[in-house]
């Protein structure tokens, strides 16, 4: 199964790489009527892909920080309960 997935990934990569090589013609991106950017189509697509990836990662930062804070609190609570259980074991092991 792993071989099949690797083969599909390689095939998709080769197809996308061929598509990129086929789209190297010069394109013009007009920005607000007063400026334009002339570059190959694949460079423009790559720039927008990287920009989208960066923005999406930026929006995940608050959720990741909340998760990290919650993990830290849960670890602290688990450590406290472990100490309490150890203390209870020590207390119950003493003869009265």
C-alpha positions in Angstrom: 0.0 0.0 0.0 2.8 2.4 0.8 4.4 1.7 -2.5 1.1 2.6 -4.3 0.8 5.9 -2.4 4.5 6.8 -3.1 3.9 6.0 -6.8 0.8 8.2 -6.9 2.6 11.1 -5.2 5.5 10.8 -7.7 3.0 10.8 -10.6 1.2 13.9 -9.3 4.5 15.7 -8.8 5.6 14.9 -12.3 2.3 16.1 -13.7 2.3 19.3 -11.8 5.9 19.9 -12.6 5.1 19.5 -16.3 2.2 21.9 -16.0 4.5 24.4 -14.4 7.0 24.1 -17.2 4.3 24.4 -19.8 3.1 27.7 -18.2 6.3 29.8 -18.4 4.9 32.4 -20.7 5.0 36.0 -19.5 1.9 37.3 -17.7 1.0 40.7 -16.4 -0.8 41.2 -13.1 -2.3 44.7 -12.9 -2.6 46.1 -9.4 -5.0 49.0 -8.9 -4.5 50.5 -12.4 -1.3 52.3 -11.5 1.2 49.4 -11.2 1.7 46.1 -12.8 3.9 43.0 -12.3 5.2 41.1 -15.2 6.4 37.6 -14.5 6.0 34.0 -15.7 2.6 32.6 -14.7 4.2 29.9 -12.5 6.0 32.6 -10.4 2.7 34.5 -9.9 0.9 31.3 -8.9 3.7 30.4 -6.5 3.7 33.8 -4.9 -0.1 33.6 -4.3 0.3 30.0 -3.0 3.0 31.1 -0.5 0.9 34.2 0.5 -2.2 32.0 1.1 -0.1 29.5 3.1 1.4 32.2 5.2 -2.0 33.8 6.0 -3.5 30.5 6.9 -0.7 29.6 9.2 -0.9 33.1 10.8 -4.6 32.4 11.6 -3.8 29.2 13.3 -1.5 30.8 15.9 -4.2 31.7 18.5 -5.6 28.1 18.5 -2.2 26.6 18.8 -1.3 28.9 21.7 -4.6 28.1 23.5 -3.9 24.4 23.0 -0.4 24.8 24.4 -1.7 26.6 27.5 -4.3 23.9 28.1 -1.7 21.2 27.7 0.5 23.0 30.3 -2.4 23.3 32.8 -3.4 19.7 32.3 0.2 18.5 32.9 0.4 20.6 36.0 -2.9 19.2 37.3 -1.7 15.6 36.5 1.5 16.2 38.4 -0.4 17.5 41.4 -2.7 14.5 41.4 0.3 12.2 41.2 1.8 13.9 44.3 -1.6 13.6 46.1 -1.8 9.9 45.3 1.8 9.3 46.4 1.0 11.1 49.7 -2.1 9.0 50.2 -0.1 5.8 49.6 2.5 6.8 52.1 -0.2 7.7 54.7 -2.1 4.5 54.2 1.0 2.4 54.4 1.8 3.7 58.0 0.6 1.6 60.9 -1.7 3.5 63.2 
